[in-house]
């Protein structure tokens, strides 16, 4: 379970985000993304590995 | 299904449900009581696959099967207006969980869709909630539609142009402040 304090903090941040951003789009396209693309996973894994602190 | 996979499924199903609830609660629309967010179910899959004049021929049945098999921590989203499905989206955290990526999103085509213009903003908000719930530090939107890049950048997403190859797609990212 997620603790209540964390939930309240998330709600507060999302409320602020929503206040600051347009929540309606003119000419919204009917799709976005590329479902066949799974290669990005490898790129992200490499990036995450590079971000790890050096343990030596 | 292995016990560990089942436990992870249950854990993330619960977290997705919380993400859906928080997003619904915080939506700024006057008619938000008519809007519901859920996991993707058979009704939603049938609605999208039988829709006419779709802009893409994505096989959501295959996509959802594949993600469910491989990624218990995936984020799936069906956006409803009353009992009408208006859009679907599927994404997942990166391997180490530091990022959540929106892989694809499709709005049910046609001017009858009561959430035209709101499917993308609702989905992006839901991904940000989910990312915060699992302590990811960044949301990424992979291979964005050209027409949406300006919108995403207006939400403080940063555009990174890829090479055009499948191995190096364009994407946008937003770092979530703690």
gemmi code that builds the backbone of each chain (N, CA, C; Angstrom):
import gemmi

chains = {
    "A": [
        ("UNK", (0.829, -1.207, 0.000), (0.000, 0.000, 0.000), (0.864, 1.257, 0.000)),
        ("UNK", (0.329, 2.303, -0.595), (1.044, 3.574, -0.617), (0.554, 4.388, 0.574)),
        ("UNK", (1.519, 4.982, 1.314), (1.049, 5.665, 2.525), (0.337, 6.976, 2.182)),
        ("UNK", (-0.531, 7.353, 3.096), (-1.447, 8.475, 2.871), (-0.693, 9.792, 2.642)),
        ("UNK", (0.405, 9.964, 3.361), (1.167, 11.208, 3.228), (1.696, 11.344, 1.800)),
        ("UNK", (2.209, 10.228, 1.276), (2.731, 10.257, -0.094), (1.602, 10.548, -1.089)),
        ("UNK", (0.452, 9.947, -0.871), (-0.686, 10.198, -1.768), (-1.072, 11.671, -1.769)),
        ("UNK", (-1.104, 12.258, -0.591), (-1.481, 13.674, -0.500), (-0.460, 14.564, -1.200)),
        ("UNK", (0.814, 14.216, -1.052), (1.864, 14.996, -1.724), (1.732, 14.892, -3.240)),
        ("UNK", (1.456, 13.692, -3.722), (1.295, 13.497, -5.166), (0.091, 14.288, -5.673)),
        ("UNK", (-1.002, 14.230, -4.952), (-2.201, 14.976, -5.365), (-1.898, 16.470, -5.449)),
        ("UNK", (-1.176, 16.957, -4.462), (-0.832, 18.388, -4.432), (0.005, 18.763, -5.650)),
        ("UNK", (0.991, 17.916, -5.962), (1.870, 18.217, -7.109), (1.097, 18.140, -8.420)),
        ("UNK", (0.252, 17.152, -8.542), (-0.513, 17.003, -9.787), (-1.503, 18.147, -9.949)),
        ("UNK", (-2.092, 18.561, -8.852), (-3.027, 19.701, -8.898), (-2.302, 20.934, -9.423)),
        ("UNK", (-1.111, 21.156, -8.926), (-0.310, 22.311, -9.360), (0.041, 22.187, -10.836)),
        ("UNK", (0.440, 20.991, -11.232), (0.789, 20.763, -12.644), (-0.411, 21.043, -13.539)),
        ("UNK", (-1.563, 20.530, -13.147), (-2.775, 20.702, -13.963), (-3.151, 22.178, -14.078)),
        ("UNK", (-2.967, 22.904, -12.980), (-3.292, 24.344, -13.007), (-2.430, 25.093, -14.016)),
        ("UNK", (-1.211, 24.616, -14.182), (-0.252, 25.356, -15.004), (-0.254, 24.949, -16.472)),
        ("UNK", (-0.943, 23.875, -16.805), (-0.824, 23.381, -18.181), (-2.175, 23.316, -18.891)),
        ("UNK", (-2.149, 23.461, -20.225), (-3.408, 23.352, -20.980), (-3.940, 21.924, -20.935)),
        ("UNK", (-5.169, 21.781, -20.527), (-5.760, 20.444, -20.411), (-6.762, 20.167, -21.525)),
        ("UNK", (-6.683, 20.959, -22.566), (-7.520, 20.721, -23.733), (-6.713, 21.107, -24.967)),
        ("UNK", (-6.831, 20.288, -25.987), (-6.025, 20.475, -27.200), (-6.923, 20.737, -28.404)),
        ("UNK", (-6.519, 21.700, -29.198), (-7.195, 21.853, -30.489), (-6.497, 20.916, -31.474)),
        ("UNK", (-7.237, 20.331, -32.349), (-6.665, 19.447, -33.380), (-5.831, 18.316, -32.795)),
        ("UNK", (-6.367, 17.663, -31.807), (-5.655, 16.537, -31.206), (-5.539, 15.391, -32.217)),
        ("UNK", (-4.324, 14.949, -32.521), (-4.209, 13.815, -33.444), (-4.773, 12.544, -32.803)),
        ("UNK", (-5.108, 11.577, -33.617), (-5.778, 10.405, -33.035), (-4.814, 9.340, -32.542)),
        ("UNK", (-3.511, 9.568, -32.704), (-2.577, 8.594, -32.139), (-1.200, 9.218, -31.974)),
        ("UNK", (-0.401, 8.605, -31.135), (0.980, 9.036, -30.944), (1.760, 7.846, -30.419)),
        ("UNK", (3.000, 7.696, -30.895), (3.828, 6.599, -30.408), (4.079, 5.560, -31.484)),
        ("UNK", (4.897, 4.611, -31.134), (5.260, 3.559, -32.078), (5.280, 2.236, -31.331)),
        ("UNK", (4.213, 1.479, -31.407), (4.123, 0.258, -30.596), (5.138, -0.809, -30.948)),
        ("UNK", (5.689, -0.760, -32.135), (6.651, -1.804, -32.502), (8.044, -1.540, -31.951)),
        ("UNK", (8.203, -0.353, -31.404), (9.545, 0.012, -30.987), (9.830, -0.455, -29.566)),
        ("UNK", (10.640, -1.474, -29.431), (11.044, -1.918, -28.098), (12.542, -1.762, -27.901)),
        ("UNK", (13.209, -1.269, -28.934), (14.661, -1.130, -28.872), (15.064, -0.083, -27.841)),
        ("UNK", (14.177, 0.898, -27.631), (14.487, 1.971, -26.700), (14.833, 1.425, -25.320)),
        ("UNK", (14.288, 0.265, -24.999), (14.584, -0.357, -23.715), (16.097, -0.499, -23.519)),
        ("UNK", (16.774, -0.949, -24.557), (18.210, -1.161, -24.425), (18.959, 0.153, -24.183)),
        ("UNK", (18.512, 1.195, -24.889), (19.148, 2.505, -24.721), (18.967, 2.980, -23.276)),
        ("UNK", (17.734, 2.840, -22.775), (17.452, 3.308, -21.423), (18.228, 2.509, -20.380)),
        ("UNK", (18.365, 1.212, -20.603), (19.127, 0.408, -19.656), (20.582, 0.854, -19.601)),
        ("UNK", (21.128, 1.143, -20.776), (22.516, 1.614, -20.800), (22.642, 2.938, -20.051)),
        ("UNK", (21.683, 3.825, -20.283), (21.714, 5.122, -19.602), (21.638, 4.946, -18.097)),
        ("UNK", (20.755, 4.057, -17.665), (20.605, 3.840, -16.225), (21.872, 3.240, -15.629)),
        ("UNK", (22.504, 2.347, -16.358), (23.759, 1.770, -15.877), (24.801, 2.864, -15.699)),
        ("UNK", (24.855, 3.796, -16.665), (25.844, 4.871, -16.589), (25.574, 5.827, -15.432)),
        ("UNK", (24.297, 5.909, -15.046), (23.928, 6.826, -13.971), (24.234, 6.259, -12.591)),
        ("UNK", (24.485, 4.933, -12.518), (24.743, 4.314, -11.211), (26.066, 4.830, -10.647)),
        ("UNK", (26.114, 5.054, -9.316), (27.375, 5.510, -8.735), (28.463, 4.452, -8.875)),
        ("UNK", (29.662, 4.915, -9.063), (30.793, 4.002, -9.194), (31.080, 3.365, -7.835)),
        ("UNK", (31.015, 2.063, -7.791), (31.167, 1.375, -6.500), (32.613, 0.967, -6.209)),
        ("UNK", (33.529, 1.306, -7.071), (34.908, 0.861, -6.832), (35.533, 1.598, -5.646)),
    ],
    "B": [
        ("UNK", (1.907, -19.005, -14.461), (2.536, -17.772, -13.996), (3.257, -18.029, -12.676)),
        ("UNK", (4.481, -17.549, -12.570), (5.247, -17.762, -11.343), (4.661, -16.917, -10.208)),
        ("UNK", (4.915, -17.396, -8.985), (4.371, -16.683, -7.823), (4.898, -15.248, -7.783)),
        ("UNK", (6.181, -15.076, -8.075), (6.762, -13.727, -8.017), (6.113, -12.808, -9.048)),
        ("UNK", (5.800, -13.375, -10.237), (5.145, -12.575, -11.273), (3.729, -12.216, -10.815)),
        ("UNK", (3.045, -13.176, -10.218), (1.684, -12.926, -9.736), (1.675, -11.835, -8.673)),
        ("UNK", (2.654, -11.904, -7.774), (2.730, -10.878, -6.717), (2.985, -9.502, -7.331)),
        ("UNK", (3.889, -9.474, -8.313), (4.174, -8.189, -8.968), (2.941, -7.685, -9.710)),
        ("UNK", (2.241, -8.599, -10.361), (0.992, -8.221, -11.058), (0.023, -7.562, -10.086)),
        ("UNK", (-0.175, -8.205, -8.944), (-1.129, -7.685, -7.962), (-0.687, -6.319, -7.434)),
        ("UNK", (0.605, -6.237, -7.162), (1.141, -4.987, -6.612), (0.915, -3.828, -7.593)),
        ("UNK", (1.283, -4.042, -8.850), (1.201, -2.920, -9.805), (-0.225, -2.668, -10.284)),
        ("UNK", (-1.037, -3.690, -10.240), (-2.459, -3.472, -10.566), (-3.061, -2.497, -9.552)),
        ("UNK", (-2.693, -2.707, -8.307), (-3.166, -1.816, -7.248), (-2.633, -0.390, -7.452)),
        ("UNK", (-1.361, -0.280, -7.800), (-0.781, 1.056, -7.989), (-1.409, 1.747, -9.203)),
        ("UNK", (-1.650, 0.985, -10.279), (-2.328, 1.590, -11.451), (-3.703, 2.101, -11.064)),
        ("UNK", (-4.379, 1.313, -10.278), (-5.721, 1.699, -9.853), (-5.683, 3.004, -9.049)),
        ("UNK", (-4.681, 3.128, -8.192), (-4.529, 4.375, -7.418), (-4.225, 5.541, -8.369)),
        ("UNK", (-3.362, 5.285, -9.354), (-3.030, 6.342, -10.335), (-4.281, 6.777, -11.089)),
        ("UNK", (-5.101, 5.811, -11.484), (-6.351, 6.151, -12.186), (-7.246, 7.006, -11.287)),
        ("UNK", (-7.375, 6.581, -10.030), (-8.261, 7.291, -9.094), (-7.801, 8.728, -8.862)),
        ("UNK", (-6.501, 8.875, -8.595), (-5.987, 10.234, -8.318), (-6.196, 11.130, -9.540)),
        ("UNK", (-5.901, 10.597, -10.702), (-6.047, 11.414, -11.917), (-7.505, 11.835, -12.101)),
        ("UNK", (-8.426, 10.886, -11.950), (-9.855, 11.230, -12.104), (-10.256, 12.326, -11.122)),
        ("UNK", (-9.765, 12.158, -9.898), (-10.126, 13.104, -8.839), (-9.625, 14.516, -9.149)),
        ("UNK", (-8.457, 14.606, -9.767), (-7.840, 15.916, -9.953), (-8.143, 16.571, -11.305)),
        ("UNK", (-8.835, 15.878, -12.190), (-9.121, 16.475, -13.501), (-9.896, 17.787, -13.332)),
        ("UNK", (-9.593, 18.785, -14.145), (-10.184, 20.114, -13.936), (-11.494, 20.347, -14.690)),
        ("UNK", (-12.030, 19.304, -15.307), (-13.192, 19.495, -16.172), (-14.498, 19.510, -15.378)),
        ("UNK", (-15.434, 20.313, -15.867), (-16.737, 20.391, -15.191), (-17.495, 19.063, -15.272)),
        ("UNK", (-17.261, 18.328, -16.350), (-17.972, 17.051, -16.528), (-17.114, 15.862, -16.097)),
        ("UNK", (-16.189, 16.087, -15.187), (-15.246, 15.015, -14.848), (-15.925, 13.786, -14.216)),
        ("UNK", (-17.105, 13.976, -13.677), (-17.792, 12.826, -13.089), (-18.150, 11.782, -14.152)),
        ("UNK", (-18.196, 12.199, -15.401), (-18.513, 11.257, -16.482), (-17.271, 10.533, -16.996)),
        ("UNK", (-16.100, 10.995, -16.562), (-14.841, 10.441, -17.076), (-14.313, 9.367, -16.118)),
        ("UNK", (-13.976, 8.230, -16.672), (-13.420, 7.152, -15.850), (-12.142, 6.615, -16.487)),
        ("UNK", (-11.200, 6.260, -15.647), (-9.938, 5.678, -16.114), (-9.817, 4.275, -15.526)),
        ("UNK", (-9.450, 3.338, -16.357), (-9.330, 1.941, -15.904), (-8.160, 1.273, -16.628)),
        ("UNK", (-7.877, 0.052, -16.223), (-7.021, -0.793, -17.052), (-7.763, -1.079, -18.365)),
        ("UNK", (-7.050, -1.634, -19.314), (-7.670, -1.939, -20.614), (-8.410, -3.281, -20.507)),
        ("UNK", (-9.679, -3.261, -20.840), (-10.449, -4.507, -20.762), (-10.974, -4.903, -22.149)),
        ("UNK", (-11.711, -6.002, -22.173), (-12.190, -6.534, -23.457), (-13.110, -5.542, -24.175)),
        ("UNK", (-13.941, -4.866, -23.424), (-14.863, -3.902, -24.040), (-14.066, -2.796, -24.737)),
        ("UNK", (-13.033, -2.312, -24.056), (-12.207, -1.251, -24.632), (-11.476, -1.759, -25.880)),
        ("UNK", (-10.952, -2.982, -25.790), (-10.237, -3.548, -26.946), (-11.172, -3.716, -28.148)),
        ("UNK", (-12.369, -4.194, -27.867), (-13.331, -4.372, -28.971), (-13.729, -3.033, -29.574)),
        ("UNK", (-13.889, -2.034, -28.706), (-14.313, -0.713, -29.207), (-13.258, -0.122, -30.137)),
        ("UNK", (-11.996, -0.241, -29.742), (-10.956, 0.377, -30.577), (-10.757, -0.422, -31.861)),
        ("UNK", (-10.818, -1.740, -31.761), (-10.541, -2.521, -32.964), (-11.690, -2.475, -33.970)),
        ("UNK", (-12.882, -2.148, -33.485), (-14.002, -2.069, -34.424), (-14.282, -0.640, -34.885)),
        ("UNK", (-13.505, 0.311, -34.373), (-13.720, 1.711, -34.770), (-13.389, 1.906, -36.249)),
        ("UNK", (-14.168, 2.744, -36.891), (-13.928, 3.018, -38.310), (-13.001, 4.217, -38.449)),
        ("UNK", (-12.306, 4.248, -39.580), (-11.438, 5.370, -39.936), (-10.334, 5.614, -38.904)),
        ("UNK", (-9.772, 4.523, -38.373), (-8.633, 4.688, -37.475), (-7.422, 5.190, -38.262)),
        ("UNK", (-6.595, 5.983, -37.592), (-5.404, 6.499, -38.244), (-4.282, 5.481, -38.315)),
        ("UNK", (-4.361, 4.458, -37.472), (-3.335, 3.410, -37.445), (-4.023, 2.049, -37.323)),
        ("UNK", (-3.284, 1.007, -37.677), (-3.891, -0.330, -37.562), (-3.239, -1.119, -36.422)),
        ("UNK", (-2.914, -0.414, -35.355), (-2.257, -1.083, -34.231), (-3.130, -2.209, -33.701)),
        ("UNK", (-2.463, -3.320, -33.385), (-3.158, -4.485, -32.844), (-3.085, -4.420, -31.319)),
        ("UNK", (-4.075, -3.798, -30.726), (-4.065, -3.623, -29.269), (-4.179, -4.955, -28.545)),
        ("UNK", (-4.889, -5.907, -29.132), (-4.992, -7.226, -28.483), (-3.618, -7.847, -28.314)),
        ("UNK", (-2.833, -7.782, -29.378), (-1.480, -8.321, -29.318), (-0.620, -7.514, -28.349)),
        ("UNK", (-0.736, -6.190, -28.453), (0.072, -5.310, -27.609), (-0.173, -5.549, -26.130)),
        ("UNK", (-1.435, -5.641, -25.775), (-1.741, -5.796, -24.343), (-1.314, -7.183, -23.852)),
        ("UNK", (-1.476, -8.195, -24.710), (-1.016, -9.543, -24.322), (0.491, -9.549, -24.077)),
        ("UNK", (1.190, -8.909, -25.000), (2.643, -8.884, -24.918), (3.113, -8.128, -23.666)),
        ("UNK", (2.531, -6.974, -23.412), (2.937, -6.189, -22.236), (2.573, -6.909, -20.940)),
        ("UNK", (1.418, -7.551, -20.941), (1.008, -8.240, -19.708), (1.926, -9.418, -19.404)),
        ("UNK", (2.413, -10.033, -20.443), (3.307, -11.172, -20.258), (4.686, -10.718, -19.769)),
        ("UNK", (5.141, -9.594, -20.313), (6.523, -9.193, -20.064), (6.700, -8.170, -18.944)),
        ("UNK", (5.684, -7.345, -18.738), (5.880, -6.204, -17.835), (4.757, -6.116, -16.796)),
        ("UNK", (4.909, -6.770, -15.664), (3.864, -6.630, -14.641), (3.717, -5.188, -14.156)),
        ("UNK", (4.769, -4.419, -14.308), (4.725, -3.021, -13.836), (4.310, -2.037, -14.928)),
        ("UNK", (3.788, -2.555, -16.025), (3.342, -1.681, -17.140), (2.291, -0.677, -16.648)),
        ("UNK", (2.089, 0.373, -17.462), (0.965, 1.255, -17.189), (-0.022, 1.121, -18.328)),
        ("UNK", (-1.214, 0.694, -18.027), (-2.251, 0.609, -19.058), (-3.391, 1.518, -18.683)),
        ("UNK", (-3.995, 2.055, -19.724), (-5.002, 3.083, -19.484), (-6.094, 3.020, -20.545)),
        ("UNK", (-7.319, 2.889, -20.070), (-8.486, 3.076, -20.935), (-9.224, 4.294, -20.401)),
        ("UNK", (-9.545, 5.217, -21.296), (-10.214, 6.454, -20.895), (-11.658, 6.386, -21.384)),
        ("UNK", (-12.587, 6.533, -20.455), (-14.015, 6.369, -20.754), (-14.764, 7.665, -20.511)),
        ("UNK", (-15.820, 7.835, -21.295), (-16.786, 8.894, -21.000), (-18.117, 8.179, -20.844)),
        ("UNK", (-18.636, 8.151, -19.631), (-19.746, 7.263, -19.299), (-19.356, 5.844, -19.716)),
        ("UNK", (-20.098, 5.217, -20.587), (-19.716, 3.843, -20.936), (-19.034, 3.757, -22.301)),
        ("UNK", (-18.613, 4.904, -22.818), (-17.971, 4.926, -24.136), (-16.465, 5.018, -23.982)),
        ("UNK", (-15.740, 4.097, -24.607), (-14.286, 4.189, -24.544), (-13.820, 5.256, -25.540)),
        ("UNK", (-12.946, 6.142, -25.056), (-12.514, 7.283, -25.880), (-11.038, 7.193, -26.255)),
        ("UNK", (-10.244, 6.449, -25.506), (-8.832, 6.358, -25.825), (-8.152, 5.263, -25.024)),
        ("UNK", (-7.045, 4.771, -25.567), (-6.241, 3.745, -24.896), (-4.778, 4.166, -24.905)),
        ("UNK", (-4.064, 3.753, -23.896), (-2.621, 4.009, -23.881), (-1.914, 2.886, -23.141)),
        ("UNK", (-0.681, 2.670, -23.528), (0.121, 1.614, -22.928), (1.565, 2.094, -22.809)),
        ("UNK", (2.147, 1.831, -21.673), (3.545, 2.204, -21.451), (4.120, 1.365, -20.329)),
        ("UNK", (5.312, 1.717, -19.896), (5.951, 0.902, -18.850), (7.170, 1.625, -18.276)),
        ("UNK", (7.561, 1.226, -17.095), (8.796, 1.786, -16.550), (10.011, 1.215, -17.273)),
        ("UNK", (11.116, 1.938, -17.192), (12.374, 1.411, -17.702), (12.836, 0.275, -16.788)),
        ("UNK", (13.890, -0.386, -17.183), (14.318, -1.611, -16.496), (14.545, -1.391, -14.997)),
        ("UNK", (15.218, -0.294, -14.670), (15.503, -0.029, -13.260), (14.451, 0.850, -12.595)),
        ("UNK", (13.446, 1.213, -13.365), (12.323, 1.940, -12.786), (12.537, 3.424, -12.576)),
        ("UNK", (13.607, 3.967, -13.128), (13.835, 5.395, -12.910), (13.011, 6.258, -13.862)),
        ("UNK", (12.464, 5.633, -14.901), (11.652, 6.376, -15.865), (10.389, 5.594, -16.189)),
        ("UNK", (9.362, 6.346, -16.522), (8.154, 5.706, -17.053), (7.953, 6.238, -18.452)),
        ("UNK", (7.738, 5.338, -19.387), (7.586, 5.764, -20.773), (6.185, 5.502, -21.296)),
        ("UNK", (5.680, 6.500, -21.970), (4.414, 6.351, -22.679), (4.785, 5.844, -24.071)),
        ("UNK", (4.435, 4.610, -24.338), (4.835, 4.026, -25.615), (3.843, 4.338, -26.725)),
        ("UNK", (2.580, 4.217, -26.436), (1.622, 4.590, -27.467), (0.253, 4.918, -26.915)),
        ("UNK", (-0.421, 5.732, -27.673), (-1.737, 6.215, -27.270), (-2.590, 6.366, -28.522)),
        ("UNK", (-3.824, 5.961, -28.416), (-4.734, 6.118, -29.559), (-6.087, 6.596, -29.065)),
        ("UNK", (-6.572, 7.630, -29.715), (-7.910, 8.132, -29.421), (-8.877, 7.486, -30.394)),
        ("UNK", (-10.035, 7.105, -29.901), (-11.052, 6.584, -30.817), (-11.419, 7.695, -31.786)),
        ("UNK", (-11.296, 7.436, -33.090), (-11.498, 8.521, -34.066), (-12.956, 8.958, -34.160)),
        ("UNK", (-13.124, 10.091, -34.785), (-14.488, 10.571, -35.034), (-14.855, 11.735, -34.148)),
        ("UNK", (-15.702, 12.597, -34.667), (-16.096, 13.779, -33.908), (-17.109, 13.438, -32.809)),
        ("UNK", (-17.609, 12.198, -32.822), (-18.541, 11.793, -31.765), (-17.839, 11.491, -30.448)),
        ("UNK", (-16.528, 11.369, -30.514), (-15.780, 11.090, -29.289), (-15.918, 12.290, -28.348)),
        ("UNK", (-16.553, 12.102, -27.191), (-16.795, 13.248, -26.308), (-15.535, 13.811, -25.663)),
        ("UNK", (-14.423, 13.079, -25.787), (-13.187, 13.565, -25.170), (-12.153, 14.011, -26.204)),
        ("UNK", (-12.611, 14.341, -27.389), (-11.678, 14.879, -28.390), (-10.982, 16.108, -27.794)),
        ("UNK", (-9.662, 16.126, -27.886), (-8.910, 17.244, -27.341), (-8.501, 17.044, -25.888)),
        ("UNK", (-9.036, 15.997, -25.263), (-8.716, 15.795, -23.843), (-8.053, 14.449, -23.560)),
        ("UNK", (-8.019, 13.579, -24.544), (-7.434, 12.254, -24.326), (-5.941, 12.364, -23.995)),
        ("UNK", (-5.209, 13.126, -24.774), (-3.767, 13.253, -24.533), (-3.470, 13.921, -23.181)),
        ("UNK", (-4.101, 15.064, -22.877), (-3.820, 15.668, -21.557), (-4.157, 14.740, -20.391)),
        ("UNK", (-5.257, 14.018, -20.493), (-5.621, 13.094, -19.402), (-4.568, 11.994, -19.279)),
        ("UNK", (-4.156, 11.446, -20.410), (-3.180, 10.345, -20.381), (-1.846, 10.813, -19.802)),
        ("UNK", (-1.367, 11.952, -20.247), (-0.070, 12.437, -19.754), (-0.136, 12.662, -18.239)),
        ("UNK", (-1.247, 13.204, -17.772), (-1.418, 13.415, -16.328), (-1.370, 12.079, -15.590)),
        ("UNK", (-2.062, 11.078, -16.131), (-2.092, 9.765, -15.473), (-0.694, 9.133, -15.422)),
        ("UNK", (0.073, 9.288, -16.491), (1.441, 8.750, -16.481), (2.298, 9.442, -15.409)),
        ("UNK", (2.099, 10.745, -15.262), (2.898, 11.460, -14.263), (2.521, 11.004, -12.850)),
        ("UNK", (1.248, 10.752, -12.640), (0.828, 10.250, -11.320), (1.445, 8.874, -11.078)),
        ("UNK", (1.359, 8.006, -12.077), (1.912, 6.656, -11.916), (3.420, 6.724, -11.652)),
        ("UNK", (4.102, 7.576, -12.400), (5.556, 7.714, -12.218), (5.870, 8.142, -10.787)),
        ("UNK", (5.115, 9.069, -10.278), (5.367, 9.517, -8.898), (5.074, 8.405, -7.890)),
        ("UNK", (4.033, 7.641, -8.164), (3.685, 6.558, -7.230), (4.784, 5.506, -7.141)),
        ("UNK", (5.467, 5.249, -8.235), (6.516, 4.216, -8.196), (7.908, 4.841, -8.032)),
        ("UNK", (7.930, 6.133, -7.716), (9.180, 6.851, -7.456), (10.102, 6.946, -8.672)),
        ("UNK", (9.518, 6.958, -9.859), (10.322, 7.222, -11.057), (10.644, 8.717, -11.092)),
        ("UNK", (11.745, 9.040, -11.720), (12.196, 10.431, -11.723), (11.878, 11.151, -13.026)),
        ("UNK", (11.372, 10.405, -13.986), (11.197, 11.020, -15.309), (10.073, 10.307, -16.063)),
        ("UNK", (9.358, 11.073, -16.863), (8.394, 10.480, -17.800), (8.923, 10.718, -19.205)),
        ("UNK", (8.868, 9.694, -20.019), (9.292, 9.827, -21.419), (8.136, 9.507, -22.344)),
        ("UNK", (8.051, 10.248, -23.415), (7.039, 9.988, -24.433), (7.790, 9.583, -25.698)),
        ("UNK", (7.631, 8.331, -26.063), (8.429, 7.756, -27.139), (7.747, 7.959, -28.490)),
        ("UNK", (8.532, 8.311, -29.475), (8.047, 8.486, -30.851), (6.769, 9.338, -30.904)),
        ("UNK", (6.849, 10.576, -30.449), (5.631, 11.394, -30.394), (5.112, 11.746, -31.779)),
        ("UNK", (3.805, 11.905, -31.863), (3.230, 12.405, -33.113), (3.752, 13.824, -33.325)),
        ("UNK", (4.139, 14.096, -34.565), (4.685, 15.414, -34.915), (3.775, 16.540, -34.396)),
        ("UNK", (2.481, 16.337, -34.593), (1.517, 17.386, -34.246), (1.403, 17.620, -32.746)),
        ("UNK", (1.974, 16.712, -31.954), (1.847, 16.860, -30.503), (3.107, 17.401, -29.833)),
        ("UNK", (4.170, 17.553, -30.589), (5.444, 17.940, -29.963), (5.333, 19.312, -29.291)),
        ("UNK", (4.703, 20.259, -29.969), (4.548, 21.596, -29.366), (3.726, 21.529, -28.084)),
        ("UNK", (2.683, 20.705, -28.129), (1.860, 20.565, -26.920), (2.688, 19.991, -25.777)),
        ("UNK", (3.408, 18.912, -26.062), (4.204, 18.287, -25.005), (5.257, 19.260, -24.453)),
        ("UNK", (5.868, 20.029, -25.336), (6.879, 20.970, -24.833), (6.227, 22.065, -23.979)),
        ("UNK", (4.961, 22.375, -24.274), (4.254, 23.357, -23.431), (3.993, 22.793, -22.032)),
        ("UNK", (4.128, 21.484, -21.885), (3.970, 20.846, -20.565), (5.328, 20.638, -19.893)),
        ("UNK", (6.321, 21.354, -20.396), (7.688, 21.267, -19.859), (8.403, 19.970, -20.221)),
        ("UNK", (7.974, 19.312, -21.278), (8.733, 18.172, -21.792), (9.812, 18.693, -22.729)),
        ("UNK", (10.939, 18.029, -22.723), (12.067, 18.416, -23.561), (12.157, 17.423, -24.721)),
        ("UNK", (12.228, 17.955, -25.915), (12.257, 17.101, -27.104), (13.685, 16.672, -27.438)),
        ("UNK", (13.865, 15.383, -27.677), (15.171, 14.848, -28.099), (14.955, 14.177, -29.446)),
        ("UNK", (15.582, 14.738, -30.460), (15.357, 14.207, -31.793), (16.183, 12.949, -32.017)),
        ("UNK", (15.561, 11.907, -32.492), (16.273, 10.672, -32.799), (16.828, 10.710, -34.213)),
        ("UNK", (17.445, 9.623, -34.584), (18.055, 9.582, -35.915), (17.045, 9.187, -36.985)),
        ("UNK", (15.870, 8.795, -36.545), (14.858, 8.335, -37.509), (14.816, 6.828, -37.602)),
        ("UNK", (15.830, 6.174, -37.063), (15.823, 4.708, -37.084), (15.022, 4.201, -35.892)),
        ("UNK", (14.600, 2.953, -35.981), (13.826, 2.385, -34.881), (14.672, 2.259, -33.613)),
        ("UNK", (15.986, 2.101, -33.821), (16.868, 1.939, -32.670), (17.105, 3.253, -31.935)),
        ("UNK", (16.804, 4.352, -32.585), (17.082, 5.648, -31.981), (15.932, 6.608, -32.267)),
        ("UNK", (14.800, 6.363, -31.650), (13.611, 7.175, -31.948), (13.650, 8.532, -31.246)),
        ("UNK", (12.872, 9.448, -31.767), (12.705, 10.714, -31.062), (11.880, 10.461, -29.802)),
        ("UNK", (12.096, 11.304, -28.798), (11.276, 11.208, -27.600), (11.281, 12.541, -26.879)),
        ("UNK", (10.375, 12.665, -25.946), (10.370, 13.824, -25.059), (10.500, 13.323, -23.633)),
        ("UNK", (11.099, 14.141, -22.784), (11.177, 13.744, -21.385), (10.857, 14.916, -20.466)),
        ("UNK", (10.368, 14.571, -19.319), (10.125, 15.567, -18.276), (10.643, 15.003, -16.964)),
        ("UNK", (11.520, 15.749, -16.321), (12.015, 15.309, -15.020), (11.018, 15.747, -13.962)),
        ("UNK", (10.704, 14.832, -13.077), (9.730, 15.134, -12.039), (10.470, 15.635, -10.804)),
        ("UNK", (10.150, 16.831, -10.406), (10.817, 17.370, -9.213), (10.307, 16.617, -7.990)),
        ("UNK", (11.167, 16.499, -6.979), (10.750, 15.733, -5.796), (9.961, 16.631, -4.845)),
    ],
}
model = gemmi.Model(1)
for chain_id, residues in chains.items():
    chain = gemmi.Chain(chain_id)
    for i, (resn, *xyz) in enumerate(residues, 1):
        res = gemmi.Residue()
        res.name, res.seqid = resn, gemmi.SeqId(i, " ")
        for name, pos in zip(("N", "CA", "C"), xyz):
            atom = gemmi.Atom()
            atom.name, atom.element = name, gemmi.Element(name[0])
            atom.pos, atom.b_iso = gemmi.Position(*pos), 0.0
            res.add_atom(atom)
        chain.add_residue(res)
    model.add_chain(chain)
structure = gemmi.Structure()
structure.add_model(model)
structure.setup_entities()
